[in-house]
Amino acid sequence: MKIITNIGCIGAGLIGQGWATLLSSKGYELILHDINADILENALRKIRSNLEFLEANDFLGQEKTDTALKRIKTTMSLAEAVSNADYIQESVFDDYEVKKRLFREMDALAPKSAIIASSTSGLLMTRIQKKVTEPERCVLAHPYLPVHLMPLVEVAGGKQTSPETLAATFGLMQKIGKTPVMLKKEVPGYIVNRLQAALLREAIDLVDSGVASAEEVDRAFRMSVGLRSPLLGPLLRAHLAGDGIERFFENYAQSYRIRWESMATWNSISEQAADATINGVNEMEIVRTKSLEEIKKWRDKRVVDILRIIRESGNSEQHE
Ligand SMILES: NC(=O)c1ccc[n+]([C@@H]2O[C@H](COP(=O)([O-])OP(=O)(O)OC[C@H]3O[C@@H](n4cnc5c(N)ncnc54)[C@H](O)[C@@H]3O)[C@@H](O)[C@H]2O)c1
């Protein structure tokens, strides 16, 4: 199995900062690169605050914030960031032209054995890797925000990605404490963002068609499906709901057909639905009384509480 010690993090925005926080906390030496000096400086402040948050919540183990921070170097030079890297995690703007150019540059500058992974949420690796000399080492490793807290990383290859690259990326993600999920083929939105997109469309439609307020739609979700979602995905949920998946389909096929027939199928949001959602969200109590930053801090604190429960009870993959 490929040994990975040095990492290049390309792009120091929200996602790059999260990767740098996590990787440095797990003992990896890394060089963080961005084309903007102010962003790099700000990223170091944000990474320190992320690490302090992890330390304060007992998520750093034996590590200390200062020790982890010492493992991070910053640079405006792409060559410096990738020329000694075993693994490169790219997190720049989600734009084909930007990523295609950058992947060609990284491919030329990095050691031949290095893996080059993209954090992209919306683009296909098959297109990004097309003009790269060694496309088999290019892969998707898609995280969720906040990257240093959320366990999931979706790993997927483009058409030319090698099985060895997929396995090594998957292994690295496991080693840094992530829960990687391997896709058998790439598809826009991977798994979770497709599920989220289906849910979001229906949530918007419920608000727009006057079934419930935005506050009530979110509350209904949180206090039911949301509450058990660290344990049950939609498919195991159906197995339990039907007393067996076969019986579920026998018993609920008709009622699901009626639901599906009455549900929204639009592909681009109307101005009216957007306005209704914007008004509804702005009327939510938490949005009226807290700033965005305060809500994010509250979210991260609560996510840590939930992760601690999962960690202390084994983990949600353990079915004792
Ligand atoms: N924000 C999310 O919720 C989220 C979640 C998962 C994955 N992603 C993906 O992660 C990537 C980064 O997203 P983000 O939210 O961190 O964006 P961001 O705008 O916060 O950061 C992007 C950074 O890339 C830098 N950059 C742009 N071109 C560059 C180049 N050629 N070389 C080096 N640096 C460059 C910018 O200066 C900026 O600091 C995107 O591909 C996005 O799809 C985003």
The ligand as an SDF file (V2000), in Angstrom:
LIG
                    3D

 44 48  0  0  0  0  0  0  0  0999 V2000
  -18.3990   24.8950    0.1980 N   0  0  0  0  0  0  0  0  0  0  0  0
  -18.9250   23.6770    0.2430 C   0  0  0  0  0  0  0  0  0  0  0  0
  -19.9680   23.4320    0.8600 O   0  0  0  0  0  0  0  0  0  0  0  0
  -18.2030   22.5270   -0.4230 C   0  0  0  0  0  0  0  0  0  0  0  0
  -18.3830   21.2210    0.0780 C   0  0  0  0  0  0  0  0  0  0  0  0
  -17.6570   20.1680   -0.5050 C   0  0  0  0  0  0  0  0  0  0  0  0
  -16.8170   20.4160   -1.5780 C   0  0  0  0  0  0  0  0  0  0  0  0
  -16.6800   21.6980   -2.0560 N   0  0  0  0  0  0  0  0  0  0  0  0
  -15.7620   21.9190   -3.1960 C   0  0  0  0  0  0  0  0  0  0  0  0
  -14.5080   22.3560   -2.6940 O   0  0  0  0  0  0  0  0  0  0  0  0
  -13.9010   23.2750   -3.6170 C   0  0  0  0  0  0  0  0  0  0  0  0
  -13.5790   24.5670   -2.9070 C   0  0  0  0  0  0  0  0  0  0  0  0
  -14.7680   25.1210   -2.3740 O   0  0  0  0  0  0  0  0  0  0  0  0
  -14.7070   26.2750   -1.2430 P   0  0  0  0  0  0  0  0  0  0  0  0
  -16.0880   26.3730   -0.6910 O   0  0  0  0  0  0  0  0  0  0  0  0
  -13.5560   26.0540   -0.3370 O   0  0  0  0  0  0  0  0  0  0  0  0
  -14.4000   27.5590   -2.1640 O   0  0  0  0  0  0  0  0  0  0  0  0
  -13.7700   28.9420   -1.7180 P   0  0  0  0  0  0  0  0  0  0  0  0
  -14.2160   29.9240   -2.7200 O   0  0  0  0  0  0  0  0  0  0  0  0
  -14.0160   29.1960   -0.2490 O   0  0  0  0  0  0  0  0  0  0  0  0
  -12.2010   28.7040   -1.8790 O   0  0  0  0  0  0  0  0  0  0  0  0
  -11.5700   28.5050   -3.1240 C   0  0  0  0  0  0  0  0  0  0  0  0
  -10.1210   28.9730   -2.9850 C   0  0  0  0  0  0  0  0  0  0  0  0
   -9.4040   28.5880   -4.1540 O   0  0  0  0  0  0  0  0  0  0  0  0
   -8.4550   29.6130   -4.4390 C   0  0  0  0  0  0  0  0  0  0  0  0
   -8.0560   29.4620   -5.8390 N   0  0  0  0  0  0  0  0  0  0  0  0
   -8.7790   29.7440   -6.9510 C   0  0  0  0  0  0  0  0  0  0  0  0
   -8.0740   29.4140   -8.0610 N   0  0  0  0  0  0  0  0  0  0  0  0
   -6.8910   28.8880   -7.6180 C   0  0  0  0  0  0  0  0  0  0  0  0
   -5.7500   28.3430   -8.2610 C   0  0  0  0  0  0  0  0  0  0  0  0
   -5.6640   28.2840   -9.6000 N   0  0  0  0  0  0  0  0  0  0  0  0
   -4.7230   27.9120   -7.5050 N   0  0  0  0  0  0  0  0  0  0  0  0
   -4.7810   27.9660   -6.1530 C   0  0  0  0  0  0  0  0  0  0  0  0
   -5.8470   28.4670   -5.4790 N   0  0  0  0  0  0  0  0  0  0  0  0
   -6.8930   28.9110   -6.2100 C   0  0  0  0  0  0  0  0  0  0  0  0
   -9.1990   30.8880   -4.1260 C   0  0  0  0  0  0  0  0  0  0  0  0
   -8.2980   31.9780   -3.9150 O   0  0  0  0  0  0  0  0  0  0  0  0
   -9.9680   30.4940   -2.8610 C   0  0  0  0  0  0  0  0  0  0  0  0
   -9.2340   30.7850   -1.6960 O   0  0  0  0  0  0  0  0  0  0  0  0
  -14.8830   23.4060   -4.7850 C   0  0  0  0  0  0  0  0  0  0  0  0
  -14.5100   22.5290   -5.8110 O   0  0  0  0  0  0  0  0  0  0  0  0
  -16.2030   22.9860   -4.1710 C   0  0  0  0  0  0  0  0  0  0  0  0
  -17.0970   22.4300   -5.1180 O   0  0  0  0  0  0  0  0  0  0  0  0
  -17.3340   22.7510   -1.4950 C   0  0  0  0  0  0  0  0  0  0  0  0
  1  2  1  0
  2  3  2  0
  2  4  1  0
  4  5  1  0
  4 44  2  0
  5  6  2  0
  6  7  1  0
  7  8  2  0
  8  9  1  0
  8 44  1  0
  9 10  1  0
  9 42  1  0
 10 11  1  0
 11 12  1  0
 11 40  1  0
 12 13  1  0
 13 14  1  0
 14 15  2  0
 14 16  1  0
 14 17  1  0
 17 18  1  0
 18 19  2  0
 18 20  1  0
 18 21  1  0
 21 22  1  0
 22 23  1  0
 23 24  1  0
 23 38  1  0
 24 25  1  0
 25 26  1  0
 25 36  1  0
 26 27  1  0
 26 35  1  0
 27 28  2  0
 28 29  1  0
 29 30  1  0
 29 35  2  0
 30 31  1  0
 30 32  2  0
 32 33  1  0
 33 34  2  0
 34 35  1  0
 36 37  1  0
 36 38  1  0
 38 39  1  0
 40 41  1  0
 40 42  1  0
 42 43  1  0
M  CHG  2   8   1  16  -1
M  END
$$$$
